[in-house]
Amino acid sequence: MWAATARTRDAIDALPFVRGLGDGSLDRDRFAYYMTQDALYLRGFARALASAAAKAPNGEEIAFFAKAAHDAIVVEGALHEDQVGRVADEAEPSPTCNAYTSYVLSVAHTQGYPELVAAVLPCFWVYADVGERLMAKAGELADHAYGEWIATYADEEFAQATEQAKAIADRQAAAADPGTVARMREAFHRATTYEWMFWDAAWRREAWAH
Ligand SMILES: Cc1ncc(CN)c(N)n1
């Protein structure tokens, strides 16, 4: 699944938003737009993770997804509040934010546990991957404009959660019939593309037409 998204991941690395986040040159307005949209995204994503906990076949995976839902709101939420303050309940999701959260929630409500695991996996894996590479390039984070963001996603605990999510997806794929594996691939690919779109939308400060 990861190899099939190589082109999209290269395109993520090439995005002006991601480059600017890495070298600290990203302007604050674009970053604030992104963090506000991300806070809205995380609510939908946490709901999808809670659905994964509800569908999970054993205690270990129930606990994993329930904790991931908690961390998306509490741990990532603390980073967002620190950077842009508390996002108002009535704040409006952008078209891309709305599309991405609607997509993972539709998988949660209309498909099975394996497909849902595949749909939420890029949210762990792409961020851990980007975080690790930006950290390696940035070196010292103390004076970096976006050091707190990079440290959050390059964090060892986030890397461990990503490994757990990957292991769950691998177990599900190994036990699944070919049709389910095809839907898992589709969900993983679609969500990885949404990751690209989310950063691109932040760069453009995407708005609704009317
Ligand atoms: C859009 C998006 N994707 C993933 C993550 C990492 N949980 C995030 N904060 N935002």
PDBQT file of the ligand as one rigid body, heavy atoms in Angstrom, charges set to zero:
ROOT
HETATM    1  C1  LIG A 301      -5.033  16.463   7.956  1.00  0.00    +0.000 C 
HETATM    2  C2  LIG A 301      -4.274  15.754   9.055  1.00  0.00    +0.000 A 
HETATM    3  N1  LIG A 301      -3.816  14.490   8.813  1.00  0.00    +0.000 NA
HETATM    4  C3  LIG A 301      -3.135  13.865   9.828  1.00  0.00    +0.000 A 
HETATM    5  C4  LIG A 301      -2.902  14.452  11.025  1.00  0.00    +0.000 A 
HETATM    6  C5  LIG A 301      -2.114  13.736  12.119  1.00  0.00    +0.000 C 
HETATM    7  N2  LIG A 301      -2.998  13.206  13.081  1.00  0.00    +0.000 N 
HETATM    8  C6  LIG A 301      -3.378  15.714  11.216  1.00  0.00    +0.000 A 
HETATM    9  N3  LIG A 301      -3.194  16.388  12.367  1.00  0.00    +0.000 N 
HETATM   10  N4  LIG A 301      -4.065  16.388  10.217  1.00  0.00    +0.000 NA
ENDROOT
TORSDOF 0
